[in-house]
Amino acid sequence: MRDSLPARRWFLRGLLGVALCALALAAVTSAVTDDPTGLGPGNVSQPANGSTVVSVQGFHFRGVGNGKKPARLVSAGPNATTQWVHDGGADSRWYYDVDPLSDGNLLVTSTEPGETVVYEYDPRTRERVWTERFDIEDTHDVDLIGDDELLVANMRATNDSGTPNDRVFVYNRTQNRVVWEWVVRNHFPRGTDGGYSADWTHVNDVDEVGEGKYLVSLRNFDQAVVVDRSTKRVELRLGQDGAHATLDEQHNPDSLESETGTPTILVADSENDRVVEYERTGGPAGNGTWERTWALTGFDWPRDADRLPNGNTLVTDTLNQRVVEVTPRGEVVWEYFAPWAPYDAERLSAANTTGAENASVGGSNGPTIADLGASGRYAVSGGTNASDANPSFPTWVSRAVEGTPVETEVGSLARSYAHVTPFVRPVWLSSWGFAAALGGVALGLCWAVGEVVYRRGRIRRELARRLS
């Protein structure tokens, strides 16, 4: 028995060495072969009717940019080929919302260290028409209402005492001042989302959906609300804090209306990795209920969804680094890859692409799912990243535990892993390559600890000898 112990130990070391080599080989292969940085088409079976403008968030860590994860605006043509690229410069930290204007220009929301920068950009001359700077950080959405007012979703704000002051406000460019504001803490209990914090609401979107009516996305509250400008009252509410079966940290809700006048909201339900549509039935805000009429799954942290005039939906599939146009039943007919972390996508009509006055612009300007007769739950199919034959590592883990007693716990961990690791994973490593690298590091550390434990007597004696 004693003679066999050293052989077993060396056999175990050999197995560990082979495993480490296999994991290292997988990571190196991924680093050599994976190229997720390029812009360009995926599967395109139906050319788009016009150009698609995409804001690419990019990634900075503590203000330091990553050249392989750039922040930029890009335009994709009908066949998903890149038409132009706009880089905001060395100081640009993030790109968020982009809104097409009726003259063909774009309203851009971006940030620089310590401030929000909003500007009108002319893609024909590649120049800014005007620029406004706000002493607020990480603003995701600013809209132009009327001719000279900016509607701003102001997150991560605090007053002089450090109390959250997250708000929506209207800034008049002519008067050079804030002319209206709606402060969230005046309308929600302090205990919402666990209580006040530095990022209490994460209010990430605001749209004017009627005369003096603003649709506000309170991401950390898991709800979208309609606020009346004159009364400041919440008139309509979709979702509830912590009710994740309805919404879970959503982005960019859009207001639609059916042919029968039924209020409808289309929203990227980000943490649920799906796009959903809800209809308001049964009466006014105080009495009605929301019914989910459509759900499309199979995305990875989607952050924008627009209903197009042809009934398809344009979805920004952020952590799959792409924008897709899908049919009501989930088939991808147009796909464009736009690393790193696309945030918003807007389809311009063919007329708007040429800069025609009063041309239809982006956003949700198509029919509701109910009007299309396509209510139901579907899974996205047909895109490059939608292949069941090549799932990402966390997707594979989730599928592996389906139907087991640990499905909920492991699935939740896999989803959290999927949403966090892209922000720390080197751009030259695929999902599987990064998992292999992490596995190799973990295995190597365990091996090292095991060797220290096994040789602790010898190590102790050697230390005693050197110290004596």
Disulfide bonds with the S-S distance in Angstrom:
none
